[in-house]
């Protein structure tokens, strides 16, 4: 078993914490960051992904294409709709969850880049 890097453990903790005690808006904010960043990354590398590397190709294939674009758009729409229904305190909590998720995703990709190209 390979241990998680700190950024991965932190994102797992954010997901667990948000799932158990966050509002619907906070849950959607974290999911939107996660899935939207994966879509962006998957679209960026799709044409260059080695089909013979099953694990990588499967991940990229799952996180790109018209169907997954629709999933991300659906999540974004749900978040936008929730934003219309919640008060300023709820919006602030969503904003904080969103920004924390963005930072953790950035940390994750920076960490992967560092370990690949150090």
Secondary structure, DSSP 8 states (H G I E B T S, - for coil): -----HHHHHHHHHHHHHHHH--HHHHHHHHHHHHHHHHHHHHHHGGG--TT-HHHHHHHHHTSHHHHHHHHHHHHHHHHHHHHHS-HHHHHHHHHHHHHHHHHHHHHHHHHHHHHH-
